Amino acid sequence: MNLAYKHLLPADFAASSRVWIYQCSRPFTLSEVLQAEEILNNFSQQWHAHGAGVKNFATVFFGQFIILMADETHTHVSGCSTDSSVRIIKEMEKQFGVTLFDRQTLAFVVKDKIQLLPMNQLAYAMENSFITADTLYFNNTVQTKKELENNWLISVKDSWLARKLAFPPVIS
């Protein structure tokens, strides 16, 4: 699985650009990705804050994550404009029959595939070596472009999850 994504991010956006990540409860089909991209493109063209267009980026990564980014060095994203982005994501949930707001399900790269795991099964997954300290984790808590570039796809041991887990000893 090709996990390169940084080159797809807009180079002309400030490092402080705000980021929202919506993880899908299942991979989108190819047809759904194309539809989702069209919905996001239409939203992007109409996203405004206080009457001014929001410099934004919206896409689907890895067929499973919707990424919204707003460069606030141009226009500050207000509560109303944030609400409009949430409304479009909720509409996409209904249209595709998926969940995009579940923060209790975590995404990992296991055996070259994105695997979802409910947070309450994390300890069990660690104990049984389904997830290890070196497993790649999608840290959807990132809030800026810089964090998206540097802290989105990281090993479990480098994430906030490390504080919650007891890693089993490594046997060599």
N, C-alpha and C positions, 0 to 999 in steps of 0.2 A: 504494500500500500504506500503510495507516494504521499508523504505528510508535509511536503513543502507547501507553504501558503503565504509566507511573508512577501514574496514577490508579487502577489496578487493584491496587496493592500495599496491604496493610493499613496504615492510618494509625496504628493503636494499637501498632505494633511499634517497638521501640527501633532507632535508627540502627545500633547495633552488632549487631543480629540476624544470625546466621550464615546464609549463603546457599550453596546448592549448585545448579549448573546442569548439566543433562544435555542435550546437543545430539543430536538424532536424526539418523541417517544419511540420512533422507528425510523429507519432510513426512508427518505422520500423515493418514490419511483422516478425514473428519468422523466417521464411525462409530468409528474408533479413538480420536479425541480424546475422544468421549463416554465410551468404555470406560475410557480412561486417567484421565479426571477422576473416574470412579466408584472406580477402584482407589486413586487418590490420596486421595479423600475418606475411604474406608474406612481407609486407612493413617493418615491424620491423626487420626482419632478414636481410634485405638489406640496412637499413638506415645507411648511412655513412656520415662523415664530414671529409674532408681533408684526405680521404683514410682510416680513422679509423672507426670502428663500433661505433654507438651511443648506449649507454646503455639506452634503452627506454622501455616504457610500452604503449600499445595501446589497447583500448577496447571500447565497447559500454555499457553505463550505462543506466538503466531504459528504455531501448529500444528506446531511443530518443537522447542521447548525446554521441558523439564520443569524447573520451578523449585521448590525446597524451601527453606523459610525457618524458622528456629527462633529465637524470642525468648528468649535465655538469661538475661534479667533475672528470669525466673520459674523456670525449671528448666534446669540445665546439661545439655547434651547430651553424654553419655558415649560412650566407644568402642562399647559394646554397642548403645546406641540409634542411633549413626551406622551401625553394621553392619546394623541392621534396615532402615534406609532404603536402604542399598546393595542388600540382598537384594530389596527390592520393585522397585527399578529393574532389577536383573538378571532378575527374573521378567517384567517388562514387555518386556525385550529378547526373551526367548524367545517370549512370547505374540504379539508383533507382528512378529517376524522382522526386528528392526532392531538397530543398534548405538547405544548411548548412552554409551559410555565411551571413544570415540576422541578423544584429545586432539591428534591429528596432522591433523585436518581442521578447517578454519577456515570460519566463516560470514560472509558479506558481503551487503550489499544492493546488487544490481546490476540496473539497469533495472527498478526497483520490485519485485524479487523476491529472496527469500533464495537465495543461491547458495553451495554448498559447494565448497571448494577444498582439496586436500591441501597441507599445508605445503611439501612439496618442490616444488610447482609455483608457489609464491608469486612468486619472482623472475621467472619466465617471464611470469606474469600481469601483473606490474608493467611489464616491458619492453614488453609488447604492449598496454598501456593497458586491459587488462581490469579491473585494479584500479589506482586512483590514490591519491594522498595524501589526497584528500577522500572516498574511498569509505567508506561506513559499515561498521563492523566490530562483530561481536558478541564482546565481550571476556568470554569465559566464565571468566576467572580471578578475577572479582570474588568477594569473600568475605563482604561485609556488605550489609545493606539500603542503607546510604548509598552504597556503591560501586555497587550495582545501579542505584540511581536516577541516579547521576552519571557512571558510567564503564562501563556495560555496552554501550550502543550509541553508539559514538564513531567519529570519523574515524580512518583508518589512521595518519595523521600524529600523532595524539594518543595512540596506543596503544603498547604494548611492541613491536609489530612495526616501528615506525619505526626502532628501533636496528638491526634486521636488514636493512633495505632501503636501497637507493640509489635515490632517486626520480629519474626522468628529468626533464630540464629542461622547464619550461613554455614552450611556444611560443605567442605571442599574435599 
